[in-house]
């Protein structure tokens, strides 16, 4: 496992795009279940409307209609809606249906509705019937709840149904003389009507489906942002706990250090065994190690990021970073002189420590004979904003999905026990984000990890 603690396709809060999408799949399934129920309810309303219109036209207006055929079609619609309602309820009870099945189900239902509407119009005057405009309702619903491919299919079916009705239908006397009855010749009126219907259907399909797609993407981004906000709050609470623990432990450890210093004066006597001296030396070493751990815990809570900003050459930050490392000879720096001489308002100590964490993780992840490459340059971003860009490249073995999901959490580490406490990446994130910078990680083929850091350093 790559101990770099970094990975491909992740934001610095430690979330891979894949893991976020996987977390959203239950939400998507639940949405499709509710959509199926909503469509079933809408169809009940449409069925009631069909019966009311048929009754009003026949009984109130006295217009003769093919009642047996129309009621048969309505009964087919009722049967199909009962089936849809049952399936939607089963989906709501978490029966494992795939998203693909759900899309096909809704698409098939809307295609069936196009056929039903075509049949109703056929037995009630054809294209001359003003209710032909209800094709638009099916097109709009398809654009909202289905993918663009399905919406195009529904639109094309509606255009085809309109064409059929312009050519054949059961005549109704009240529409005699209309230029759109099936018996009328195909002149300018018919062609203009059908072409305008096809054009309007295409435009409506495009804009409704595009709008629905944007809404779904916005909802997905909002859901992801909400999850990230909740996770950031949890991490902030952990960092506060770490800082508090560090503060509380500092006092007793300081007392132990003072007592150890006093006792060290008595160990110079020759009668003190060498084993006792070695053990006492180990105690002092462990006290120094505890002090360093507490310092890093408090830095991880944000104290290092509060360092005062002052003009500093980028070269000085790189030198400060590398000079304090255990194996500076294994770091290859690629930086032009002009980049190194550029001065920016940056926290030298905090930023050096943050970069040192990334470099050291890269060294730990790579074989002892391999080097880590640090590339530094300045690039222009949006609104002529200068960005200091650093790319750290190691030759580790790569990361798995579990590490990608948890990267950046306090105290999470893939290093062996005693070789890391999991605060380095967390501290680095705090410092870089505190400078309005970004950090991104990606897998380098055939092996290794790339760490891309970008920090604003002023306008050009």
C-alpha positions in Angstrom: 0.0 0.0 0.0 1.3 3.5 -0.9 2.1 5.4 2.3 1.9 8.7 0.5 -1.7 9.0 1.6 -2.7 10.4 -1.7 -4.6 9.2 -4.7 -6.1 9.7 -8.1 -9.2 11.7 -8.8 -9.8 13.0 -5.2 -10.4 16.4 -3.7 -8.3 17.2 -0.7 -11.1 16.5 1.7 -10.3 12.9 0.9 -13.3 12.1 -1.3 -13.0 10.3 -4.6 -15.5 11.1 -7.3 -16.3 7.4 -7.5 -17.0 7.1 -3.8 -19.3 10.2 -3.8 -21.3 8.9 -6.8 -21.6 5.5 -5.1 -23.0 7.2 -2.0 -25.5 9.0 -4.2 -26.9 5.8 -5.8 -29.4 5.2 -3.0 -30.6 8.8 -3.4 -31.0 8.3 -7.1 -32.9 5.0 -6.6 -35.2 6.7 -4.1 -35.8 9.5 -6.5 -36.8 7.1 -9.3 -39.2 5.3 -7.0 -40.9 8.6 -6.1 -41.0 9.5 -9.8 -42.8 6.3 -10.7 -45.4 7.0 -7.9 -45.8 10.6 -9.1 -46.3 9.4 -12.7 -48.9 6.9 -11.5 -50.8 9.6 -9.6 -50.6 11.9 -12.7 -52.0 9.2 -14.9 -55.0 8.7 -12.4 -55.7 12.4 -12.9 -55.5 12.0 -16.7 -57.8 9.0 -16.6 -60.4 10.9 -14.6 -60.0 13.8 -17.1 -60.6 11.4 -20.0 -63.8 10.0 -18.6 -65.1 13.5 -17.7 -64.4 14.8 -21.3 -66.0 11.8 -22.9 -69.1 12.1 -20.7 -69.3 15.9 -21.2 -69.0 15.7 -25.0 -71.5 12.8 -25.4 -74.0 13.7 -22.7 -73.9 17.5 -22.5 -72.9 18.5 -26.0 -74.6 15.6 -27.6 -71.8 14.9 -30.0 -71.8 11.2 -31.2 -68.7 9.3 -30.3 -67.4 5.8 -30.6 -68.1 5.1 -26.9 -67.3 1.4 -26.7 -63.9 1.9 -28.4 -63.1 5.0 -26.2 -64.0 3.2 -23.0 -62.0 0.2 -24.0 -58.9 2.4 -24.4 -59.6 4.0 -21.0 -59.9 0.6 -19.4 -56.5 -0.4 -20.9 -55.0 2.8 -19.4 -56.5 1.9 -15.9 -55.1 -1.6 -16.1 -51.7 -0.3 -17.0 -51.7 2.3 -14.2 -52.7 -0.3 -11.6 -49.6 -2.3 -12.8 -47.4 0.8 -12.6 -48.7 1.6 -9.1 -47.9 -1.9 -7.9 -44.4 -1.9 -9.3 -43.8 1.6 -8.0 -44.9 0.5 -4.5 -42.6 -2.5 -4.7 -39.7 -0.3 -5.7 -40.5 2.0 -2.7 -40.3 -1.1 -0.5 -36.6 -1.4 -1.5 -37.1 -4.3 -3.9 -33.7 -4.4 -5.8 -34.6 -2.9 -9.2 -31.7 -1.4 -11.2 -31.7 2.2 -12.4 -31.7 0.8 -16.0 -34.9 -1.1 -15.3 -36.6 1.9 -13.8 -35.7 4.1 -16.8 -37.1 1.5 -19.1 -40.2 1.2 -17.0 -41.0 4.9 -17.1 -40.1 5.2 -20.8 -42.3 2.3 -21.7 -45.2 3.8 -19.7 -44.9 7.1 -21.5 -44.6 5.4 -24.9 -47.8 3.5 -24.0 -49.5 6.8 -23.2 -48.6 8.2 -26.6 -50.2 5.1 -28.2 -53.3 5.5 -25.9 -53.6 9.2 -26.8 -53.3 8.4 -30.4 -56.1 5.8 -30.1 -58.4 8.2 -28.2 -57.8 10.9 -30.9 -58.4 8.3 -33.7 -61.9 7.5 -32.4 -62.7 11.2 -31.7 -61.9 13.0 -35.0 -58.2 12.6 -35.5 -55.9 15.6 -35.9 -58.9 18.0 -36.1 -59.6 17.2 -32.4 -58.1 20.1 -30.3 -57.0 17.6 -27.7 -54.1 16.7 -30.0 -52.2 19.3 -28.0 -52.0 16.8 -25.2 -49.1 15.2 -27.1 -47.1 18.1 -25.7 -47.9 17.0 -22.1 -46.3 13.6 -22.8 -43.2 15.3 -24.4 -42.8 17.6 -21.4 -43.1 14.8 -18.8 -40.6 12.7 -20.7 -38.1 15.5 -20.8 -38.4 15.9 -17.1 -38.2 12.3 -15.8 -36.3 10.5 -18.5 -32.9 10.7 -20.2 -32.6 12.7 -23.5 -32.6 9.5 -25.6 -36.0 8.5 -24.1 -37.3 12.0 -24.5 -36.4 12.1 -28.2 -38.1 8.7 -28.6 -41.3 10.0 -27.0 -41.2 13.1 -29.1 -40.6 11.2 -32.3 -43.5 8.8 -31.4 -45.8 11.8 -30.9 -44.8 13.3 -34.3 -45.5 10.0 -35.9 -48.9 9.7 -34.1 -49.8 13.2 -35.4 -48.9 12.2 -38.9 -51.0 9.1 -38.7 -54.0 11.1 -37.4 -53.7 13.5 -40.3 -54.1 10.6 -42.7 -56.6 8.3 -41.0 -59.2 8.6 -38.2 -62.8 7.8 -37.2 -64.8 10.8 -38.5 -66.8 13.1 -36.1 -69.3 15.3 -37.8 -68.5 18.4 -35.7 -65.1 18.6 -37.3 -66.2 18.4 -40.9 -64.6 21.1 -42.9 -61.5 21.4 -40.8 -58.3 21.4 -42.9 -56.8 18.8 -40.5 -59.4 16.0 -40.9 -57.9 12.9 -42.5 -60.1 13.2 -45.6 -58.7 16.7 -46.4 -56.1 17.0 -49.1 -52.4 17.5 -48.1 -52.1 21.1 -48.8 -50.3 24.0 -47.2 -52.5 23.9 -44.0 -51.8 20.2 -43.3 -48.1 20.4 -44.1 -47.7 23.6 -42.1 -49.5 22.1 -39.1 -47.4 18.9 -39.1 -44.1 20.6 -39.7 -44.8 23.2 -36.9 -45.9 20.3 -34.6 -42.7 18.4 -35.3 -40.5 21.5 -34.8 -42.2 22.6 -31.6 -41.9 19.0 -30.3 -38.1 18.9 -31.0 -37.5 22.3 -29.4 -39.6 21.5 -26.4 -37.8 18.1 -26.0 -34.4 19.8 -26.1 -35.0 22.6 -23.7 -37.0 20.6 -21.2 -34.5 17.7 -21.1 -31.6 20.2 -20.9 -33.3 22.1 -18.0 -34.1 18.8 -16.2 -30.4 17.7 -16.6 -29.2 21.0 -15.1 -31.5 20.6 -12.2 -30.4 17.1 -11.5 -26.7 18.1 -11.7 -27.4 21.0 -9.3 -29.1 18.7 -6.9 -26.2 16.3 -7.1 -23.7 19.0 -6.4 -25.8 20.3 -3.5 -25.9 16.8 -2.0 -22.2 16.4 -2.4 -21.5 19.8 -0.9 -23.7 19.0 2.1 -21.9 15.8 2.7 -18.6 17.5 2.5 -19.7 20.2 4.9 -20.8 17.7 7.4 -17.5 15.9 7.1 -15.5 19.1 7.4 -17.4 19.8 10.7 -16.5 16.4 12.0 -12.9 16.9 11.1 -12.9 20.3 12.8 -14.3 18.8 15.9 -11.5 16.2 15.9 -8.9 18.8 15.3 -10.2 20.8 18.3 -10.1 17.7 20.4 -6.5 17.1 19.3 -5.5 20.6 20.2 -7.2 20.4 23.6 -5.5 17.0 24.3 -2.2 18.4 23.3 -2.6 21.4 25.6 -3.6 19.2 28.6 -0.8 16.7 28.1 1.8 19.5 27.7 1.8 20.4 31.4 2.5 17.0 32.9 5.1 16.2 30.2 6.9 19.4 30.9 7.0 18.5 34.6 8.4 15.1 33.7 11.0 16.8 31.4 12.2 19.1 34.3 12.5 16.2 36.7 14.4 14.2 34.1 16.8 17.1 33.6 17.4 17.2 37.4 18.0 13.5 37.6 20.4 13.5 34.7 22.9 15.3 36.9 23.1 12.3 39.2 23.8 9.9 36.4 27.4 11.1 35.8 28.6 9.1 38.8 30.7 6.1 37.9 28.8 3.7 40.1 25.6 4.1 38.0 25.2 1.1 35.7 25.4 1.7 31.9 22.0 0.0 31.5 20.4 2.6 33.8 22.0 5.4 31.8 20.8 3.9 28.5 17.3 3.6 29.9 17.3 7.2 31.1 18.5 8.4 27.7 15.6 6.5 26.1 13.2 8.3 28.5 14.5 11.7 27.4 14.3 10.7 23.7 10.7 9.6 24.2 9.9 12.9 26.0 11.3 14.8 23.0 9.2 12.7 20.7 6.1 13.4 22.7 6.9 17.1 22.5 7.1 16.9 18.7 3.8 14.9 18.5 2.0 17.5 20.6 3.5 20.3 18.4 2.1 18.6 15.3 -1.3 18.0 16.9 -1.6 21.7 17.7 -0.3 22.6 14.2 -2.9 20.3 12.7 -5.6 22.3 14.5 -4.5 25.4 12.6 -1.9 27.2 14.8 0.8 26.9 12.1 -1.5 28.4 9.5 -1.9 31.5 11.7 1.8 32.5 11.1 2.2 36.1 10.1 2.6 36.7 6.4 5.7 38.4 5.1 7.5 38.7 1.7 9.5 35.6 1.1 11.2 34.3 -2.1 9.8 31.0 -3.3 13.3 29.6 -3.3 13.7 30.2 0.4 10.5 28.2 1.1 11.8 25.3 -1.0 15.2 25.4 0.7 13.6 25.6 4.2 11.5 22.6 3.2 14.3 20.4 2.0 17.0 21.3 4.5 15.0 20.0 7.5 14.2 16.6 5.8 15.9 13.3 6.8 17.0 12.5 3.3 17.3 15.8 1.4 19.5 14.1 -1.3 16.5 12.1 -2.5 14.5 15.2 -3.5 15.1 16.4 -7.0 14.0 20.1 -7.4 13.1 21.5 -10.9 12.6 25.2 -10.6 13.8 28.1 -12.9 15.7 30.9 -11.3 13.0 33.5 -12.1 10.5 31.4 -10.2 12.8 30.9 -7.2 13.5 34.6 -7.0 9.8 35.6 -7.1 8.6 37.0 -3.7 5.2 36.6 -2.3 3.3 37.2 0.9 3.4 33.7 2.4 3.9 32.0 5.8 7.4 30.6 5.4 7.5 28.2 8.4 3.9 26.8 8.0 4.1 26.4 4.3 7.6 24.7 4.5 6.2 22.3 7.1 3.2 21.5 4.9 5.3 20.8 1.8 7.7 18.8 3.9 4.9 16.5 4.9 4.1 15.8 1.3 7.7 15.2 0.3 8.4 13.0 3.2 5.3 10.9 2.5 6.5 10.6 -1.1 9.9 9.4 0.2 8.3 6.9 2.6 6.2 5.5 -0.2 9.1 5.1 -2.7 11.9 2.5 -2.6 15.0 3.7 -0.7 17.0 4.0 -4.0 14.3 6.1 -5.7 13.9 9.9 -5.6 10.9 12.2 -5.3 10.6 15.0 -7.9 9.4 18.5 -6.9 8.6 20.8 -9.9 7.9 24.5 -9.2 6.5 27.1 -11.6 4.3 30.1 -11.8 1.1 30.1 -13.9 -1.6 32.6 -14.7 -5.1 31.7 -13.5 -8.5 33.4 -13.8 -8.5 37.2 -13.8 -4.7 37.4 -14.3 -4.2 35.7 -10.9 -0.6 34.4 -10.4 -0.6 30.9 -8.9 2.5 29.1 -7.5 2.1 25.6 -8.8 4.0 22.7 -7.3 4.0 19.1 -8.5 5.3 16.3 -6.2 5.9 13.0 -8.0 6.8 9.8 -6.2 7.2 6.2 -7.3 5.1 4.4 -4.7 2.8 1.4 -5.3 -0.4 3.4 -5.6 -3.5 3.6 -3.4 -6.7 1.6 -2.9 -10.3 3.0 -2.7 -10.3 2.8 1.1 -7.3 5.1 1.4 -8.8 7.5 -1.2 -12.0 7.7 0.8 -10.4 8.5 4.1 -7.4 10.6 3.0 -7.1 13.8 5.1 -8.8 12.5 8.2 -6.9 13.3 11.4 -5.0 10.3 12.8 -5.6 8.2 9.7 -2.4 6.7 8.3 -1.3 3.7 6.3 2.2 3.8 7.8 3.4 1.2 10.3 2.7 1.7 13.9 5.1 4.2 15.4 6.1 5.7 12.0 3.3 8.1 11.6 0.3 9.5 13.5 -1.8 10.6 10.5 -1.6 14.4 11.0 0.7 15.4 8.2 -1.9 15.4 5.4 -4.5 17.0 7.6 -2.0 19.8 8.5 -1.1 20.3 4.9 -4.7 20.7 3.9 -5.3 23.3 6.6 -2.3 25.4 5.6 -2.9 25.3 1.8 -6.7 25.9 2.1 -6.0 28.7 4.6 -4.0 30.4 1.8 -7.0 30.0 -0.6 -5.0 27.3 -2.5 -6.0 23.9 -3.8 -4.4 20.5 -3.6 -5.2 17.6 -5.9 -3.9 14.1 -6.2 -3.9 11.6 -9.0 -2.4 8.2 -9.8 0.6 8.2 -12.0 1.0 5.3 -14.4 2.5 2.7 -14.3 3.0 3.5 -10.5 3.3 6.3 -8.1 1.3 9.4 -7.2 1.2 13.0 -8.3 0.4 15.7 -5.9 -0.6 19.1 -7.5 -0.5 22.2 -5.3 -1.7 25.6 -6.4 -1.3 28.7 -4.2 -2.4 32.2 -5.2 0.6 34.7 -5.0 -0.8 37.9 -6.4 -2.0 39.5 -9.6 0.2 39.8 -12.7 
